[in-house]
Amino acid sequence: MTVTWAVVILIVAVLIWLAITAVWLTMRVNRLRRRVEGLKETPVMTALTNAAPDIERLNRAVVELQAQAAVLKSAQAKLTASLAELNGLSVSADLDFVRRAYRGLVELLS
């Protein structure tokens, strides 16, 4: 009979310990949750949240500028090649070539 009471008391003690632990963990989680909510409301987080669309626009603009830079490098290479050809030709015979090169450059840049 005393063993039965000892087991019952042990089970009740474990249940009380589990209840206290559950309450403590709940309080800890709520405290951490409030702390995280407080972080969301800081000026830095608000500024980052508000700046997200601007950052996306800037990223798209950078990609577009990189594409335009590639086009300009290609045009520069073609112009350099055309100038090298012009250096080897006589001016009177190749005015038509200069006109074609200029038109090609205008089309490339537009």
PEGI-V299231 format. One record per residue. RES is the residue in one letter. SS is DSSP state (helix for helix, strand for strand, loop for the rest). BURIAL is + if it has 24 or more other C-alpha atoms within 12 Angstrom, else -. D_CENTER is the distance of its C-alpha to the mean C-alpha in Angstrom with 1 decimal. Layout:
RES/SS/BURIAL/D_CENTER + RES/SS/BURIAL/D_CENTER
//
This chain:
M/loop/-/70.0 + T/helix/-/68.5 + V/helix/-/65.9 + T/helix/-/64.9 + W/helix/-/64.4 + A/helix/-/62.5 + V/helix/-/60.1 + V/helix/-/59.7 + I/helix/-/59.1 + L/helix/-/56.5 + I/helix/-/54.7 + V/helix/-/54.8 + A/helix/-/53.5 + V/helix/-/50.6 + L/helix/-/49.8 + I/helix/-/50.0 + W/helix/-/47.7 + L/helix/-/45.2 + A/helix/-/45.3 + I/helix/-/44.8 + T/helix/-/41.9 + A/helix/-/40.3 + V/helix/-/40.8 + W/helix/-/39.4 + L/helix/-/36.2 + T/helix/-/35.8 + M/helix/-/36.1 + R/helix/-/33.6 + V/helix/-/31.0 + N/helix/-/31.7 + R/helix/-/31.4 + L/helix/-/28.0 + R/helix/-/26.9 + R/helix/-/28.1 + R/helix/-/26.3 + V/helix/-/22.9 + E/helix/-/23.7 + G/helix/-/24.6 + L/helix/-/21.3 + K/helix/-/19.6 + E/loop/-/21.9 + T/loop/-/21.3 + P/helix/-/20.5 + V/helix/-/17.3 + M/helix/-/15.9 + T/helix/-/17.3 + A/helix/-/15.7 + L/helix/-/12.2 + T/helix/-/12.9 + N/helix/-/14.5 + A/helix/-/11.9 + A/helix/-/9.2 + P/helix/-/10.9 + D/helix/-/11.4 + I/helix/-/7.9 + E/helix/-/7.5 + R/helix/-/10.9 + L/helix/-/10.3 + N/helix/-/7.8 + R/helix/-/10.7 + A/helix/-/13.2 + V/helix/-/12.2 + V/helix/-/12.5 + E/helix/-/15.8 + L/helix/-/17.0 + Q/helix/-/16.6 + A/helix/-/18.6 + Q/helix/-/21.2 + A/helix/-/21.5 + A/helix/-/22.4 + V/helix/-/25.0 + L/helix/-/26.4 + K/helix/-/26.8 + S/helix/-/28.6 + A/helix/-/30.8 + Q/helix/-/31.5 + A/helix/-/32.7 + K/helix/-/34.9 + L/helix/+/36.3 + T/helix/-/37.1 + A/helix/-/38.9 + S/helix/-/40.7 + L/helix/-/41.8 + A/helix/-/43.1 + E/helix/-/45.1 + L/helix/-/46.4 + N/helix/-/47.6 + G/helix/-/49.8 + L/loop/-/51.3 + S/loop/-/54.0 + V/loop/-/53.0 + S/loop/-/55.7 + A/loop/-/55.1 + D/loop/-/51.4 + L/helix/-/50.6 + D/helix/-/49.6 + F/helix/-/47.1 + V/helix/-/45.5 + R/helix/-/45.3 + R/helix/-/43.7 + A/helix/-/41.1 + Y/helix/-/40.4 + R/helix/-/40.0 + G/helix/-/37.7 + L/helix/-/35.5 + V/helix/-/35.5 + E/helix/-/34.6 + L/helix/-/31.8 + L/helix/-/30.3 + S/loop/-/30.7
//
